Amino acid sequence: MNDMRAVERDVDTNDLKITARGVDVFYGDTHAIKDVDVDIVDNTVTAFIGPSGCGKSTFLRCLNRMNDTIDVARVEGSIMLDGEDIYDPKVDPVQLRAKVGMVFQKPNPFPKSIYDNVAYGPRIHGLAKDKAALDEIVEKSLRRAALWDEAKDRLDQPGTGLSGGQQQRLCIARAVATNPEVLLMDEPCSALDPIATAQIEELIDELRSRYSVVIVTHSMQQAARVSQKTAFFHLGELVEFGETGHIFTNPSDPRTESYITGRIG
Ligand SMILES: Nc1ncnc2c1ncn2[C@@H]1O[C@H](COP(=O)(O)OP(=O)(O)OP(=O)(O)O)[C@@H](O)[C@H]1O
């Protein structure tokens, strides 16, 4: 494994948030992830890059047990969040997903008001003792997602009535409303125009002051712009993992170099 040390430029802390060791994922007979080790550092944006079908989304979904929802998927190996095994049978996946939130490719607000989209998680997890406390969480979450100014006068209107970029920020607000430790983002800008993409990228940079962010992206420019650490996957293997500047300017593995120079992918 290349450079697993978390002592890189632009990384504010060396605190490990997630430690994955020897992770394999199978979909029936398909071996989608092969013996992957990764350390995800706190307050850092980690980008997963690689050609289509290399396993980026599969590995991302391991980090909050979203693969549990796929019947044929089987995950082996160890994934620890703050030193606790997230695959321990005692762990409730619903609680885990409040701590490890997820934002998907296509903005997917619930068919509810903007307020209720953000209040949903805090309500089911009992995070607010009364309406005033819930109002406060909703406002704080919308502010953290850089949506408050645009949404504050229409909180009772449907989330689905927002623009695509606003909907994606609403989904980010919904994810941060449960006080997560980690935010997983699976190609969060792929359905957005360049302006909305730039807003989300700026937001990702702000979010890393509070959360550990892991983003799957097809855009190497985006990975270079938003991340401090980059993991390059190829055919289910983690080929190279290290400081983003290093991966893009001086990759150690010829497969990484071929991908970033456009020869594979
Ligand atoms: N639900 C599923 N059932 C069966 N096989 C799956 C499933 N999801 C993914 N796979 C297979 O697992 C492998 C990895 O897929 P995955 O979607 O993780 O790759 P990816 O790198 O995220 O691809 P892309 O960039 O195209 O989204 C592929 O061979 C894919 O066909």
The ligand as an ORCA input file, in Angstrom:
! r2SCAN-3c Opt
* xyz 0 1
  N     -26.139     -3.873     -6.986
  C     -25.191     -4.529     -7.675
  N     -25.371     -5.820     -8.033
  C     -24.429     -6.479     -8.723
  N     -23.241     -5.937     -9.118
  C     -23.018     -4.658     -8.789
  C     -23.972     -3.887     -8.055
  N     -23.462     -2.631     -7.884
  C     -22.248     -2.635     -8.475
  N     -21.974     -3.851     -9.014
  C     -20.741     -4.239     -9.737
  O     -19.633     -3.958     -8.894
  C     -18.562     -3.386     -9.630
  C     -18.214     -2.015     -9.044
  O     -19.308     -1.125     -9.271
  P     -19.360      0.344     -8.650
  O     -20.690      0.914     -9.006
  O     -18.963      0.298     -7.246
  O     -18.196      1.051     -9.484
  P     -17.890      2.607     -9.657
  O     -16.406      2.712     -9.714
  O     -18.585      3.401     -8.627
  O     -18.515      2.872    -11.096
  P     -19.127      4.200    -11.754
  O     -18.005      5.176    -11.773
  O     -19.519      3.756    -13.127
  O     -20.280      4.630    -10.896
  C     -19.027     -3.339    -11.087
  O     -18.553     -4.501    -11.716
  C     -20.530     -3.364    -10.964
  O     -21.114     -3.955    -12.099
*
